Amino acid sequence: MRTAIINGILLTPFRQVPNGGLMIEDGRITMLFEGKAPGKADRVIDAEGLYVSPGFIDMHNHGGGGFEYLDGTPEAFEGATKFHMRHGTTTVMPTLSACADNELFAALTAFKEAKCRMKSGPNLFGIYMEGPYFSVEERGAQDPRFIIPPDPAHYKKILDFSGDIVRWSSSPEVAGALEFADELVSRGILCSIAHSNATHQQVVPAFERGYTHISHLYSGCSMIRRINAFRYMGVVDSAYAIDNMTVEIIADGCHLPPELLKLIVKLKPWDKISLITDAMRCAGMPEGTMHYTGTKENGTNVLIEDGVAKLPDRSSFAGSIATADRLVRNMRNLADVPLVDAVRMMTFNPANVMGMKTKGVLAPGKDADICIFDDEINIATVLVNGEVTVEKI
């Protein structure tokens, strides 16, 4: 089937094309055009003057819509990813935090099943393992019962069990973390820094060994501190100092206030910044309600309030409830980032970090993962591999 999208404002996302459109065949984009569509199409989608961009790519996502991937069922993967698809996300990297091994292996098995059986859903690119090889000092919401140092016997067992792992985070300063990076790099898996208390002197050799990306900048990240009266840079400062280090940020306006979002885009090249939801089960749940995050056996109660999940005593954030459309909206409205660049942070940049060669760009030969939205980033239509999965116009 030949599909034409017409009468839109294309965000490629490197330029804006007014009165633009594109043609799709066999799940791929075949051409971009301005004005009238060349040739006939079996199906025409009139964007009615709305924006047309690549589908959003969420490379750090624990769940949503009442589901978390650590539920360990195919239904959880389908329910959570389809919830986020309604907010413009066409590719998801389900994220598994530190947990008991039996819970981990159940989730890895469920992911494989979900890939085979899910219909009309977003692309399941692969699993992101967030833990358990972290610094206890910067563990954040990670369960300390399951934080351990990297052991080759442990991580090789996991890697040999699942070929779906495409990214894994660790604290580079813990014993064995550099050897762990060597193993990940040898298997083509992105190695990233997270929940780390490292100094700059530890981050630089880690970057050289493969730790080229930093997870949720400022959250679970060390900063400048004194050690025996001398100042030492931390993970955050290293992110700015190392030009080629890529970072991701939770632009929900809560984890990072507007002033900090503006500082990040001022100090870090925009092509090195990706947006992530880091969403958990409670994304999409009503304000003022109590839920839990993590597994049913080992989860943590959280309160949804002020656009974020908090611990019941309100002493700390307990997770994100963001969606991709909210992140793009915030980068434009709160951080004064032009819409084209905000979209690029949610499309091309994460695709580039993860080596997705056919996603994140509106161009001939690329996958027809597309979202259509208005000026307030309200999602109207979503296409995954050329098929309409969300339709509101």
N, C-alpha and C positions, 0 to 999 in steps of 0.2 A: 504493500500500500504506500502510495506517495502522499505525504502530508505537507501542507503549506501553512506556516504561521505568518499572518500578514498584519499590517497596520500597527506595528509595535515600535517601541524605542529600544533598540538592541543595546545591551551592555555586554560587550564581547568577552571579557570585561576590561579590555585595554582602551576601548574607545566607545563613544556613544553614537549610534546610527539612528537618526530620526526617520520616521516613516519607513522602518525597515522590516524585513521578514527573512525567513529561511525555509529551505526545502529539506524534507526528511525522507529517506528510504532505507528500509531494512535496519532500522534502529540507529542510523547514522545521519549526520548532517551532510547534505550534498552541496549546498550553496547558500550564500547570503545574498540579499538583494535589497535595493531601495525602490520604493514605489510599488508598482503593479507586479504581481508574481509572474515570472516567465513560465509559460507552459501550463498544462492542466495538472490538477491534483485530485486524488480520490477523496481527500478530506481537507477542509479549510478551517483553520482556527483563527478567528478574528480577535486580535489582542485589544482592539478598541482603544488604542492609544496608550496602553499600559506598558510597563517595562518588561522586557524579555531578557532573561539572563541565563547563564549556565545554572544547573541545579546546585544547591548548596551541598557542601561536603563537610561532614562533621567527623573529625578524626579523634574525638574524645567524648564518649557518650555512654553513660551507665544505664540509661533506661528512660522511661517516661510513660505517661498515660496510665499509671498504676502498675507498671511492670518494671522489673529490673532483670538484667541478663543473668544475674546470680540466682534467679529463681530456678534456673537449670531446666527449662522446658522450651520446646520450639515455640509454643504459644507466647512466651515472654518476649522472645526475639521478634516475632511477628507483631505483637501488640505494641511494643515500644517503638520499633522502627517505623511502623505505619503512622503512629501518632506524630512522630517528627516529620514524616513525609508531608503531612497536612500543613506543615509550617515551612515547606520549600526544600527540605533535605532529600536529596536523591541518592546519596551515598553515605553510608554509616559504617563506622568502625566500632562495633560494640566493645565496651571496655569492662574488664574484670579487675576488681580491686583485690587486695590481700584477703584471703579467706582460707578455710580448711581445704586440704587437697581433694577430699571427696566432693566438695561443692564446686571446686574448680573444674575437675574432670567431668562432672555432670553438665556444667555450662558449656564446656568445649564440645561435648557430644551433642548437646542440644543445638548449638550453632550449626554444626554439620548437617543435622536433620532439617533445620530451618532453611538452610540454603537450598535444599532439594525440594521442599514442599511449599514454600511461600510463593504465592501468586500476587501479581499486581502490587508489589511492594518495592521499596528502594533497593539499591545495590548493597549487598553485604560484602564489603571489600575484604574484610579480615578482622581478626581479633587484636585488640590492644590490651596487653597485660600491664596493669598498673600495680606493680608490686610482685612479691612481698619483700624485695631486697632494698629496704629503705632505712634512713636514719630515724631512730626513735624520737630524736629531738624535734624533727620537722614532719612527724607522721600525719598531722592534721586530723582528718576524719578516718584515717586508716586504722583498723583494729590492731592495737599493739600485740594482741595474743598471736597474731599470725605474721608479724614482722620478723624475718630471719635473715642472716647473711647469705649471699649467693653460694650455693654448693653445686659443683658440676653434676653430681649424681642427681640432684633434685631438678635443676633446670633442663638437663639433657633428657630426663624422663618425660618432662612436659613437652619439650620440643619434638621429641620422637613420637609422642602420642598424637599431636595435632600439627598438621601442616598448614593450619589456618592463621597462625600467629604472624602478624606483619609488623608489629611494633611492641617494644617492651621497655619499660622505664625502671631505673634503679638510681640509687644514690651512689655517685662515683667514688665517694670517699670510704665506703665500707670495704672491709677486707674481701678480696676476690672479685670486686666489681670490674676491674680492668680486664681480667681474664674472661669474665662473663661477656663483656663487650666484644672481645675477640670472637667468641662463639656466635654471637648474634650477627656480627658483620659477615662471618664466613657463610652464614645461611641467608644473607640478604635481608635481614630484619632490621628495621630502624631502631637504633639505640638512643634513648632519650633520658635526660636528667629529670628527676622528680623527687619531691619530699627529701630534699638534700640540705645538709648543713655544711657543705664543702666550702673551702676557701678558693680564691682564684688560682692559687698554686696547685690545687687539686683538680680544678675544672680544666685548665689548659691541657695537661697530659691526657685527661679523659676525652677531651675534644679530639685530640690527635688519634686516639684509639677507636673513635667511632661515636662518642656521645655528642652528636651534632645538633641536637634539638632540646629545648627546655619546655617542660610541661607546665601549664598554667602559671605563667610568670607572676611572681610575688606571692603566690599561694604555695606554702610548703617550700619556700626558697630562702636560703640564708642571704643576709645583706652585710654591709660593712660592720665590723665589730672589732673590739679590742681583745688582743691576746697578749698577756704580759706587757701591757701598756702600748703595744704597737697595733696600728690599724691594719686589718686584713679585709680585702674585698671578698664578697660572697658570690653566690650563684647569680643574683640579680645583676650585680655590677659586672660580672663576667659576660652576661648576655649582651650588655652594651659594648664591652671592650673587645669582644671577639666578633669581627665584622660578619663572618660567614655563619655564625650561630643563628639558627632559626628559633623562633619562639611562638608560643600560642598563648592567647589570653581569653579569660572569661569576661566578655564585655557586657555583663548583665547590669552594670551600673551599681552593683552592690559589692561584689568581690573587689572590683576596681572602680573607684569613684571617677567622675568625669575629669578631674584634674590629673589623675594618674593615667587615664587613657590618653590624654593630650601629651603628657610627658613621654609615654612610650612611643607614640608616633613621631614625636619630635626627635628622640634620640636613636631610634632603631629604624633602619630603612623599611619602607612599607612592604617591600616584596619579601621581607623576612618575617612578617607577622601573619599568623593565621588565627582565625576566630574559632572558638570551641564552645559548645554548650556546657560540657562536663555535667550534663543533666542526669538526674537520678529518678527514681520511681515517682516522685511527687510532682514532676513537671506536668502541668495541666490540671493539677488538683486545686480546689478552691482555697482562697485565703482563709486563715483562721482555723484550719483543720489540722489534726494530728495524724501523722502517718509514720512510716518507718522506712529506713534505707538499709540496704544490705540484704542478707538472707533472713528467712523467717526465724531460723534457729539462733542466729548470731547478729541480728540487725540492731539498729539504733533508732529510738523514737525521735521524730523531728516535728517541728511546728512550721507550717507555711505562713509566712508573714512578711510584708514589705517587699514582695517579689523575690524572696529567697527562702531557703530552708534553714531553720535555726534549731539549736538544741532547746529542749523544753524550758530550760531556765534562762534562755536568751543570752547566754554568756558567749556564744560563738556561732558562726555560720556552720551548718552541717551538710551543705551541699547546694548545688545549683538547680534551679527549676527553669532555666533559660531554654528558649528555642532559637533556631537559626535566624528567623526573621527578626526577632527582637535584637539579636546581636548586630545585624546590619543596620537596623534602625538606630540603635544607640551609637554606633560609630559615626553615623552621619549627624545625629542630633546632639549628642553629648560631647563627641570628640572633634567635631567640625571636619570630619574626613569627607571628601567628595564621594558621592554615591558610587561612582565607577570604582574607586579604590576600596571602598567598604565592601562592595560585592567581590572584588578580587581577593580580599582577605578571607572570604567564605567559599571561594571556588578555586581559582587558579593556584593560589598560594598553598593551601593544604594538598592539592593534587600534586604540586611540584615537590613538596616535602616527602610525600609518600610514593613518588615515582609513578603516578597515574598518567600515562602518556596520552590517553584518549579522553580525559575528562577535564572539566574546569574551564573550557573555552568554547565559544561559539565559532566554529570554523569548519570548513569542509573536511570530512574524514573523522571528525570527533563524534563521540557518543551523543545521541540526542537526549541528554538529561537536561531538562529545561524547566524553569519556573517563571511564571508571569505574575506580576504584582503591581499594585498601585503606588502612588507617591508616598504613602505611609507604610509601605512594605507589607501590606495585607495581601496574602497569597490568594490568587484567583484560580490558577491552573498549574498543574505539575505534570510533566511527562518524564517517564523513565524508559530509556532505550526506545524512544519514539512513541510509546504508548501512554495515553492519558490515564493517570492514576488518581488525580484530584481535579475536579472541575467545578468551578463556581460561577463562571461567566458563560 
